[in-house]
Every structure is written in C-alpha cells, then in structure tokens.
Amino acid sequence: MKPILFAALASTLLLGTPAMAETVAMKADLSGANQVPPVTTAGKGNLTATYDTTSKRLTWKGTVSGLSGEATAAHFHGPAELGKNAPVLIPAPGVKQGAFEGSATLTDDQAKALMAGQTYFNVHTAANAGGEVRGQVTK
C-alpha cells in the first residue's frame, strides 16, 4: 500500500471512531433518619442509578417499603450537600411501595449537581409531605 493511501486510511479510521461515553454508577440508601429534619418511620429503601456522561441520560431502579402510606411523590432534589434541603431537580413519577424504575435526560445544571454529589432522592407520603425517606445520591 502506498504511504499516502495508508495515511489517509488511518486518519479516516481514527477520526471516524466515536468517543467512548463514561457510565457512572450511583446509589442511595433511603431512610427517615436521612430526612431533614429526621422522620420516625419504618420506611426504608434503596436506589441504584447509572448516568451516561455523553447522552446525559440518568436511569434508576429502586425499592421502597414500610412507608406510612402510599407514596404521593418522589424526586431527585438539588443542588444540596448532605443534611441540606433543596428544590426538586428531577421528577421521578410512578414510585410506589415496592420496586420502581425510571429515567430522564438531564440538563447541564442537573448533571453538574448529580456528578458533584449534591443530589438526594426522597419519597413523599400524605403523612410526611416533606418526605418520608431520603438518601444522598453518591458515586
């Protein structure tokens, strides 16, 4: 193969190779003790999530049990350090007692809060409108 043809082919292959997305695994342990202020409840749960840094797609799965009643809402909140409250950042519709899952494509600000560890997930009930169980989302 002629050197010029080889160089052209090699540069085409290199330029045509897509960038690899980073996938970040995250988790949160949900409890009433993590609420601010803390809530006395038998409720507990967990959340696992995967964030794709290229597509900005956040996908999550979790379970929740022992709540005082049916979940009325669930959200990711932020930006907030551990022990601080913040507004809703990402809605998580469809969360009920038992298993749940969902996904969302994040904005730049939402992604920044998530990657900085400044996001928490909580589940609300009628008896605990401010949230019954909560967990900080960490890598």
C-alpha positions as CSV (number, residue, x, y, z in Angstrom):
1,M,0.0,0.0,0.0
2,K,1.3,3.4,-0.9
3,P,2.3,5.6,2.1
4,I,-0.2,8.4,1.2
5,L,-3.1,6.0,0.8
6,F,-2.2,4.3,4.1
7,A,-2.0,7.6,6.0
8,A,-5.4,8.7,4.5
9,L,-7.0,5.4,5.5
10,A,-5.5,5.5,9.0
11,S,-6.7,9.1,9.7
12,T,-10.2,8.2,8.4
13,L,-10.4,5.3,10.8
14,L,-9.1,7.4,13.7
15,L,-11.5,10.3,13.0
16,G,-14.4,8.0,12.5
17,T,-14.1,6.3,15.8
18,P,-16.8,7.5,18.2
19,A,-15.8,8.8,21.7
20,M,-16.4,6.4,24.5
21,A,-19.1,7.5,26.9
22,E,-18.4,7.3,30.6
23,T,-21.0,5.5,32.6
24,V,-21.1,6.4,36.3
25,A,-22.8,4.0,38.8
26,M,-24.5,5.7,41.7
27,K,-26.6,4.7,44.8
28,A,-28.6,6.0,47.7
29,D,-29.8,4.3,50.9
30,L,-33.3,5.7,51.8
31,S,-34.3,6.2,55.4
32,G,-36.3,8.5,57.6
33,A,-33.2,9.3,59.5
34,N,-31.8,10.9,56.4
35,Q,-34.7,13.4,56.1
36,V,-34.0,17.0,57.1
37,P,-35.4,17.1,59.8
38,P,-35.4,13.4,60.5
39,V,-38.7,11.4,60.3
40,T,-39.6,8.5,62.5
41,T,-40.7,5.8,60.2
42,A,-40.4,2.1,59.4
43,G,-39.9,3.1,55.8
44,K,-36.7,2.2,54.1
45,G,-35.4,1.7,50.6
46,N,-32.6,1.9,48.1
47,L,-31.8,3.4,44.8
48,T,-29.2,2.4,42.2
49,A,-28.6,4.7,39.2
50,T,-26.5,4.8,36.1
51,Y,-25.5,8.1,34.4
52,D,-24.2,8.3,30.9
53,T,-22.0,11.4,30.6
54,T,-22.3,11.6,26.8
55,S,-26.1,11.3,26.4
56,K,-26.7,12.8,29.8
57,R,-29.2,10.0,30.5
58,L,-29.9,9.1,34.1
59,T,-31.5,5.7,34.6
60,W,-32.6,4.4,38.0
61,K,-34.1,1.5,39.8
62,G,-35.0,1.1,43.5
63,T,-37.3,-0.3,46.1
64,V,-39.1,1.2,49.0
65,S,-41.1,-0.5,51.8
66,G,-42.6,0.2,55.2
67,L,-43.9,3.6,54.4
68,S,-46.8,5.1,56.4
69,G,-48.9,5.0,53.3
70,E,-48.7,5.1,49.5
71,A,-46.1,7.3,48.0
72,T,-47.6,10.6,46.8
73,A,-44.4,11.8,45.0
74,A,-40.7,11.1,44.6
75,H,-38.0,13.3,43.3
76,F,-34.3,13.9,43.0
77,H,-33.6,17.2,44.8
78,G,-30.6,19.5,44.5
79,P,-28.2,21.0,44.5
80,A,-27.7,20.2,48.2
81,E,-24.9,19.0,50.4
82,L,-25.7,16.2,52.8
83,G,-28.0,17.4,55.5
84,K,-29.4,20.3,53.5
85,N,-32.7,20.7,51.7
86,A,-33.2,21.8,48.1
87,P,-35.9,22.2,45.5
88,V,-37.0,19.4,43.1
89,L,-34.4,18.8,40.4
90,I,-35.7,15.8,38.6
91,P,-39.2,14.3,39.0
92,A,-39.4,10.5,39.5
93,P,-43.0,9.6,38.6
94,G,-44.6,6.2,39.3
95,V,-42.8,5.5,42.6
96,K,-45.0,3.3,44.8
97,Q,-44.2,0.9,47.6
98,G,-42.1,-2.0,46.1
99,A,-39.9,-1.8,43.1
100,F,-39.7,1.2,40.8
101,E,-37.6,2.5,37.9
102,G,-37.3,5.4,35.6
103,S,-35.0,7.6,33.5
104,A,-34.5,11.2,32.4
105,T,-32.2,13.2,30.2
106,L,-30.5,15.8,32.3
107,T,-29.8,19.5,31.7
108,D,-26.2,20.7,32.2
109,D,-27.1,22.1,35.7
110,Q,-28.8,18.9,36.7
111,A,-25.8,16.8,35.6
112,K,-23.4,19.2,37.4
113,A,-25.3,18.7,40.7
114,L,-25.5,14.9,40.2
115,M,-21.8,14.5,39.5
116,A,-20.8,16.8,42.4
117,G,-22.7,14.6,44.9
118,Q,-25.2,17.4,45.5
119,T,-28.4,15.4,44.8
120,Y,-30.6,13.4,47.0
121,F,-33.6,11.2,46.3
122,N,-36.7,11.2,48.5
123,V,-40.2,9.7,48.6
124,H,-43.1,11.7,50.0
125,T,-46.3,10.4,51.6
126,A,-49.5,12.1,52.9
127,A,-48.3,11.7,56.5
128,N,-44.9,13.1,55.6
129,A,-45.5,15.7,52.9
130,G,-41.9,16.9,53.1
131,G,-40.6,13.4,52.6
132,E,-40.6,10.2,54.5
133,V,-37.4,8.5,53.3
134,R,-34.4,10.1,51.7
135,G,-30.8,9.2,50.6
136,Q,-27.9,11.2,49.2
137,V,-27.0,10.0,45.7
138,T,-23.3,9.1,45.6
139,K,-20.9,7.5,43.2
